[in-house]
Amino acid sequence: MNDINFFLEAVKSVEPDRVETLLKLHPELVHGKDQRGFTPLIFATYFDKKEVVEILLKYQADVDGTDAAGNTALIGAAFKGNTDIATLLIENGAHINAKNAQGVTPLIFATMYNQVNMVALLLKYEADTTIKDVDGNTAFDYANEKGFKEILELLA
């Protein structure tokens, strides 16, 4: 079996037992990618499926695997604001300052989407506040531009 789309539907449907059964039979699926470059781990992150993220990590999913735009699972968790999944990813070795193709880090995405709790979490794990995206903006620049006062206080 190598139908990654079938597997991603199982990931999305929040049937952790089904995901684990499929991985026991076809462990290579944990490393698959769909036509957009989504790995099962990124997919599970985007759909806020913490139990599935745990299973995928148990089966050695690449915690820093990227989609076609260079986004990692942690970047996905950051813009969605899911601190539980972000913590799980970080504790399993996710690169806190990973950049996508636009140079956007988890901290920049969390800031852009006004995810205050996520910004606090990333700073706790020592995210680099000086990184600039391809437009030359830091997280502080985005918070300042959008008037996100709570985030500005965290970044100051």
C-alpha positions as CSV (number, residue, x, y, z in Angstrom):
1,M,0.0,0.0,0.0
2,N,1.4,3.4,-0.9
3,D,-1.8,5.4,-1.3
4,I,-0.8,8.4,0.8
5,N,-4.1,10.2,0.1
6,F,-6.0,7.3,1.7
7,F,-3.7,7.5,4.7
8,L,-4.1,11.2,5.0
9,E,-7.9,10.8,5.1
10,A,-7.4,8.5,8.1
11,V,-5.2,11.1,9.7
12,K,-7.8,13.8,9.1
13,S,-10.7,11.7,10.4
14,V,-9.3,11.4,13.9
15,E,-9.3,7.7,14.1
16,P,-6.0,7.2,16.0
17,D,-6.5,3.4,16.1
18,R,-7.0,3.3,12.4
19,V,-3.9,5.4,11.8
20,E,-1.9,3.1,14.1
21,T,-3.2,0.0,12.4
22,L,-2.3,1.3,9.0
23,L,1.2,2.2,10.2
24,K,1.8,-1.2,11.7
25,L,0.9,-2.7,8.3
26,H,2.7,0.0,6.2
27,P,5.2,1.9,8.3
28,E,6.5,3.6,5.2
29,L,3.4,5.8,5.1
30,V,4.7,7.9,7.9
31,H,7.2,9.3,5.4
32,G,4.8,9.8,2.5
33,K,3.8,13.1,0.9
34,D,0.8,14.1,-1.1
35,Q,0.9,16.2,-4.3
36,R,1.2,19.4,-2.2
37,G,4.0,18.0,-0.3
38,F,2.0,17.5,2.9
39,T,3.5,14.8,5.2
40,P,1.1,13.0,7.6
41,L,2.6,14.9,10.5
42,I,2.0,18.3,8.9
43,F,-1.5,17.2,7.9
44,A,-2.3,16.0,11.5
45,T,-1.0,19.4,12.8
46,Y,-3.1,21.4,10.4
47,F,-6.2,19.5,11.5
48,D,-5.4,19.8,15.3
49,K,-5.1,16.0,15.7
50,K,-2.9,15.7,18.8
51,E,-3.4,12.0,19.3
52,V,-2.5,11.3,15.7
53,V,0.6,13.5,16.0
54,E,1.7,11.4,19.0
55,I,1.3,8.2,17.0
56,L,3.2,9.6,14.0
57,L,6.1,10.7,16.2
58,K,6.1,7.2,17.7
59,Y,6.6,5.8,14.2
60,Q,9.5,8.2,13.6
61,A,7.8,10.9,11.5
62,D,10.3,13.5,10.4
63,V,9.4,16.3,12.9
64,D,11.0,18.9,10.6
65,G,9.7,17.5,7.3
66,T,8.4,20.3,5.0
67,D,5.5,20.8,2.6
68,A,6.0,22.3,-0.9
69,A,6.1,25.8,0.6
70,G,8.7,24.8,3.2
71,N,6.3,24.8,6.1
72,T,7.0,22.4,9.0
73,A,4.5,20.9,11.4
74,L,5.6,23.4,14.0
75,I,5.0,26.3,11.6
76,G,1.5,24.9,11.1
77,A,0.9,24.6,14.8
78,A,2.1,28.1,15.3
79,F,-0.2,29.9,13.0
80,K,-3.1,27.7,14.2
81,G,-2.3,28.5,17.8
82,N,-2.2,24.9,19.0
83,T,0.2,25.1,21.9
84,D,-0.4,21.5,22.9
85,I,0.8,20.2,19.6
86,A,3.6,22.8,19.4
87,T,4.9,21.6,22.8
88,L,4.8,18.0,21.7
89,L,6.7,18.8,18.5
90,I,9.3,20.9,20.3
91,E,9.8,18.3,22.9
92,N,10.4,15.8,20.1
93,G,13.1,17.9,18.5
94,A,11.3,20.3,16.1
95,H,13.5,23.2,15.0
96,I,12.1,26.2,16.9
97,N,13.5,28.6,14.3
98,A,12.6,26.7,11.1
99,K,11.9,28.9,8.1
100,N,9.6,28.3,5.2
101,A,10.3,29.5,1.6
102,Q,9.4,33.1,2.6
103,G,11.7,33.0,5.6
104,V,8.7,32.9,8.0
105,T,9.4,31.2,11.3
106,P,6.9,29.7,13.8
107,L,7.3,32.9,15.9
108,I,6.6,35.2,12.9
109,F,3.5,33.2,12.0
110,A,2.2,33.1,15.5
111,T,2.7,36.9,15.7
112,M,1.0,37.5,12.3
113,Y,-2.1,35.6,13.4
114,N,-2.1,37.2,16.9
115,Q,-1.6,33.9,18.7
116,V,-0.5,35.3,22.0
117,N,-0.2,32.0,23.9
118,M,1.9,30.5,21.0
119,V,4.2,33.5,21.0
120,A,4.7,33.0,24.8
121,L,5.4,29.3,24.3
122,L,7.9,29.8,21.5
123,L,9.7,32.5,23.5
124,K,9.9,30.1,26.5
125,Y,11.7,27.7,24.2
126,E,14.0,30.5,23.1
127,A,12.7,31.3,19.6
128,D,15.0,33.8,17.9
129,T,13.3,37.2,17.8
130,T,15.8,38.7,15.5
131,I,15.1,36.5,12.4
132,K,13.8,38.4,9.4
133,D,11.6,37.0,6.7
134,V,12.3,37.7,3.0
135,D,10.6,41.1,3.3
136,G,13.0,42.0,6.1
137,N,10.4,41.9,8.9
138,T,10.8,40.4,12.3
139,A,8.0,39.2,14.6
140,F,8.2,42.5,16.4
141,D,7.8,44.4,13.1
142,Y,4.5,42.5,12.4
143,A,3.2,42.9,15.9
144,N,4.0,46.6,15.7
145,E,2.4,47.0,12.3
146,K,-0.8,45.3,13.4
147,G,-1.0,46.8,16.8
148,F,-0.8,43.5,18.7
149,K,0.0,45.1,22.1
150,E,0.2,41.8,24.1
151,I,2.6,40.3,21.7
152,L,4.7,43.5,21.6
153,E,5.0,43.3,25.4
154,L,6.2,39.6,25.1
155,L,8.7,40.5,22.4
156,A,10.0,43.6,24.1
